[in-house]
């Protein structure tokens, strides 16, 4: 019989917050007028910013895969029994979309880097933390950049929805869902949920 904890494991919690911080940096860096990957046509990509963009993106991919494998091996806590059915399924859809984005965004980014670098210099110097070159994918054309931008916009929307939903549960529903993902809280969550058969959270 599967045993469900009352809160996420410490490993899952830290994987969540580290990945979340990195994704926020990547998604919203252009809002402050500094998109690291942007280089003028004919310019050099040998600076630190393109490599930083690629390195953080690939790190998100690795952390996303780690989160996925950890989640499959460690059943997450149940959602509150008071949640409506549509909220439960909306939660599942959003969470699984995040997993897809943590994989899809870096992969489309690597695919987009090759045609992007064709009109610029030194694309081979874009490195993953100065270890290995990143521009090793096949050149599939400029549609990869459009796909990467589309996924970026979807991710921004889902981040806003996720944050608003978390705030609603914390301050409106008062069901203490945030406590399950709080790294500063030790032990089991004190939220008391009826133990009935419910779809699992992420």
C-alpha positions as CSV (number, residue, x, y, z in Angstrom):
1,X,0.0,0.0,0.0
2,X,1.3,3.4,-0.9
3,X,2.1,5.7,2.1
4,X,1.6,9.4,1.7
5,X,3.6,11.9,3.7
6,X,1.9,15.0,5.2
7,X,4.5,17.2,3.5
8,X,7.1,17.0,0.8
9,X,10.5,15.5,1.5
10,X,13.4,17.9,2.2
11,X,15.0,16.8,-1.1
12,X,11.8,17.6,-3.0
13,X,11.4,21.0,-1.2
14,X,15.0,22.1,-2.0
15,X,14.7,20.9,-5.6
16,X,11.5,22.9,-5.9
17,X,12.9,26.2,-4.6
18,X,16.2,26.1,-6.4
19,X,14.5,25.3,-9.7
20,X,11.9,28.0,-9.1
21,X,14.5,30.7,-8.4
22,X,16.5,29.7,-11.5
23,X,13.3,29.7,-13.7
24,X,12.3,33.1,-12.3
25,X,15.7,34.5,-13.2
26,X,15.5,33.1,-16.7
27,X,11.9,34.0,-17.4
28,X,11.9,37.6,-16.1
29,X,15.5,38.8,-16.8
30,X,14.4,40.7,-19.9
31,X,11.8,42.6,-17.9
32,X,14.8,44.6,-16.4
33,X,16.2,45.1,-19.9
34,X,19.0,42.5,-19.8
35,X,18.3,39.4,-21.8
36,X,21.6,37.5,-21.6
37,X,21.3,35.6,-24.8
38,X,20.7,38.6,-27.0
39,X,23.6,39.4,-29.3
40,X,23.4,41.7,-32.4
41,X,23.8,40.0,-35.8
42,X,27.4,39.8,-36.6
43,X,28.3,40.2,-32.9
44,X,30.3,37.8,-30.8
45,X,28.8,35.3,-28.4
46,X,32.0,34.8,-26.5
47,X,31.0,37.0,-23.6
48,X,29.8,35.6,-20.2
49,X,26.1,36.4,-20.7
50,X,25.2,33.9,-23.5
51,X,27.1,31.1,-21.6
52,X,25.3,32.1,-18.4
53,X,22.0,31.9,-20.1
54,X,22.8,28.5,-21.5
55,X,24.3,27.2,-18.3
56,X,21.3,28.1,-16.1
57,X,19.0,26.7,-18.8
58,X,20.8,23.3,-18.8
59,X,20.9,23.3,-15.0
60,X,17.1,23.7,-15.0
61,X,16.9,20.7,-17.3
62,X,19.0,18.6,-15.0
63,X,17.1,19.7,-11.9
64,X,13.8,19.2,-13.7
65,X,14.8,15.6,-14.5
66,X,15.9,15.1,-10.9
67,X,12.6,16.5,-9.7
68,X,10.6,14.2,-12.0
69,X,12.5,11.0,-10.9
70,X,12.3,12.0,-7.3
71,X,8.6,12.6,-7.5
72,X,8.0,9.2,-9.2
73,X,10.0,7.5,-6.5
74,X,8.5,9.4,-3.5
75,X,4.7,9.8,-3.5
76,X,3.8,13.4,-2.7
77,X,1.3,14.4,0.0
78,X,-2.4,14.3,-0.7
79,X,-4.3,17.4,-1.6
80,X,-6.9,18.7,0.9
81,X,-10.2,16.8,0.8
82,X,-12.1,20.1,0.7
83,X,-10.6,21.1,-2.7
84,X,-13.1,21.0,-5.5
85,X,-12.6,18.4,-8.2
86,X,-11.8,21.0,-10.9
87,X,-9.2,22.5,-8.6
88,X,-7.6,19.2,-8.1
89,X,-7.3,18.5,-11.8
90,X,-6.2,22.0,-12.5
91,X,-3.4,21.6,-10.0
92,X,-2.3,18.3,-11.6
93,X,-2.4,19.9,-15.1
94,X,-0.3,22.9,-14.0
95,X,2.2,20.8,-12.2
96,X,2.8,18.4,-15.0
97,X,3.0,21.3,-17.5
98,X,5.8,22.7,-15.3
99,X,7.7,19.4,-15.6
100,X,7.2,19.5,-19.4
101,X,8.5,23.1,-19.5
102,X,11.5,22.3,-17.3
103,X,12.5,19.9,-20.1
104,X,11.0,21.6,-23.1
105,X,12.4,25.1,-22.5
106,X,16.1,24.0,-22.3
107,X,15.8,21.6,-25.2
108,X,14.2,24.1,-27.5
109,X,16.7,26.7,-26.3
110,X,19.6,24.4,-27.3
111,X,18.0,23.8,-30.7
112,X,17.4,27.5,-31.2
113,X,21.0,28.4,-30.3
114,X,22.4,26.8,-33.5
115,X,20.5,28.8,-36.1
116,X,20.7,31.8,-33.9
117,X,24.5,31.5,-33.7
118,X,24.7,31.0,-37.5
119,X,24.4,34.8,-38.0
120,X,26.8,35.6,-35.1
121,X,30.4,34.9,-34.2
122,X,31.9,32.5,-31.6
123,X,28.8,30.4,-31.0
124,X,31.1,27.5,-30.2
125,X,32.3,29.4,-27.2
126,X,28.9,29.3,-25.5
127,X,29.7,26.8,-22.8
128,X,28.0,25.0,-19.9
129,X,29.8,26.4,-16.9
130,X,33.0,26.5,-19.0
131,X,33.0,22.7,-19.3
132,X,31.4,21.7,-22.6
133,X,30.1,23.6,-25.6
134,X,26.3,23.9,-25.8
135,X,25.8,24.4,-29.6
136,X,26.0,20.8,-30.5
137,X,22.4,20.2,-31.6
138,X,21.3,19.9,-35.3
139,X,20.2,23.1,-37.2
140,X,16.5,22.6,-37.5
141,X,15.7,26.1,-38.6
142,X,14.4,29.3,-37.0
143,X,11.1,27.7,-35.9
144,X,13.0,26.5,-32.8
145,X,13.4,30.1,-31.6
146,X,9.6,30.6,-32.0
147,X,8.9,27.4,-30.1
148,X,11.3,28.5,-27.3
149,X,9.6,31.9,-27.1
150,X,6.1,30.3,-27.0
151,X,7.1,28.0,-24.2
152,X,8.7,31.0,-22.3
153,X,5.4,32.9,-22.5
154,X,3.4,29.8,-21.4
155,X,5.8,29.4,-18.4
156,X,5.4,33.1,-17.4
157,X,1.6,32.6,-17.4
158,X,1.8,29.4,-15.4
159,X,4.2,31.0,-12.8
160,X,1.6,33.8,-12.2
161,X,-1.2,31.3,-11.9
162,X,0.8,29.1,-9.6
163,X,1.7,31.9,-7.3
164,X,-1.8,33.3,-7.2
165,X,-3.2,29.8,-6.4
166,X,-0.7,29.3,-3.6
167,X,-1.6,32.7,-2.1
168,X,-5.3,31.8,-2.3
169,X,-4.8,28.6,-0.5
170,X,-2.7,30.3,2.2
171,X,-4.7,33.4,2.9
172,X,-8.2,32.6,1.6
173,X,-8.7,28.9,2.1
174,X,-6.3,28.7,5.0
175,X,-5.6,25.0,4.3
176,X,-1.8,25.4,5.0
177,X,-0.7,24.0,1.6
178,X,2.3,26.3,1.6
179,X,3.6,24.6,4.8
180,X,4.1,21.4,2.9
181,X,6.8,23.1,0.7
182,X,8.3,25.4,3.4
183,X,12.0,24.5,3.9
184,X,12.0,26.2,7.3
185,X,9.3,24.0,8.7
186,X,10.6,20.8,10.3
187,X,8.7,17.6,10.7
188,X,5.2,16.8,9.3
189,X,2.8,19.5,8.3
190,X,0.2,20.2,10.9
191,X,-2.6,20.6,8.4
192,X,-5.3,18.0,9.1
193,X,-6.8,16.5,6.0
194,X,-9.3,13.7,6.0
195,X,-7.4,10.6,4.6
196,X,-9.5,9.6,1.7
197,X,-8.7,8.5,-1.8
198,X,-7.8,11.6,-3.7
199,X,-5.6,12.3,-6.7
200,X,-2.0,12.9,-5.8
201,X,-0.3,16.3,-5.8
202,X,2.9,16.9,-7.7
